[in-house]
Amino acid sequence: MIKKIHRIFVLLTAVMALSAGQSFAETVLKGAGATFPYPLYSKWFRDYAQVDPVVAFTYDAIGSSGGVKQIMAQAVNFGASDRFLTDEELAAAPGKLLQIPTVMGAVVLSYNIPGLHSELKLTPEAVSAIYLGEISRWNDSRLVALNKELKTIDQKIIVVHRSDGSGTTSIFTDYLSSVSSEWARKVGKGNTVQWPVGIGGKGSKEMVEHIRTVPFSIAYMENAYTMVNNLPTAVLKNKAGRFVNPTMRSIRAAAVDAIKNVKSDYRVSLVNQAGKDAYPIVGLTWLLVYQEQKDPVKGKALVEFLNWELKKAEKMTSTLFYTPLPEKLGGMVDQAIRSISY
């Protein structure tokens, strides 16, 4: 009896909604993965409901490693990762897996330093030394040389890192390996590493929470999270010797040289690029989709969304502090989307 009443209630609710001009999604596309682009993807999914109200999205922001596992298991319609897959990983997939770049973003260092009223400046040497544990106090002479105000801040540095498998970690440790031979030798790069020092936080939200609540802490995260939460970001010295902030211009500058020689393989690192305006910690983020879609309805819906994302939504990424793909890369992505069959 209760089940019958429930079914009648659902039916009446649907009729009332339809009479009010609302519609219900008939096709649900499931995704999972990176937290790096989550603020942007969430907006895209909401905006797309105005374009095609019969398509809805669910997205589980569980980190890049989780997204890769889910798409490999064919448990989702698309995965999301900030780390590109290796040849071995692609070969292990149950079908041809496409890695489709969506946008570029910056990984920044945010901090909570009571008593510091100016921007925190950091060199590559300082960043790697902090995460190696070689610089452990904010008034270390190497930091004071860059930031005079730190001379009076005799406090231990609380280093924060991701505890889950993270594409943001992959980008950050790629940068550390690029600027520090000691880091490359002792720790290396990847979605997960054995951190020499620090405390862990799961997902970008916990990284934000650490910076908000833990005095004298420092953490890395995607730039959108600092902007949305009004957190400070360090000014970093780039390969050309200039201190730069993460802006659309400096993020795009990081891609100029790196993209020049890209032909059909988008798997390129954008960290520590040589341009004088380049922000030093930049990465692409990818959607992972199978070239051959088994469900024709969902496959068609996914392709239509990807086309909309590339040709319309991607141009509006600056509203959430991400940077659109360079034109050359956008043209290549268009060809990849065209290759998807359903």
Secondary structure, DSSP 8 states (H G I E B T S, - for coil): -HHHHHHHHHHHHHHHHHHTT----SEEEEEEE-STTHHHHHHHHHHHHHH-TTEEEEEE---HHHHHHHHHTT-SSEEEESS---HHHHHHSSS-EEEEEEEEEEEEEEEE-TT--S--EE-HHHHHHHHHTS--BTT-HHHHTT-GGGGG---B-EEEEE-S--HHHHHHHHHHHHH-HHHHHHT--SSS---SS-EEESHHHHHHHHHHHSTTEEEEEEHHHHHHTT--B-EEE-TTS-EE---HHHHHHHHHHHHTT-SS------TT---TT--SSEEEEEEEEESB-SSHHHHHHHHHHHHHHHHTGGGGGGGGT-B---HHHHHHHHHHHHT-B-
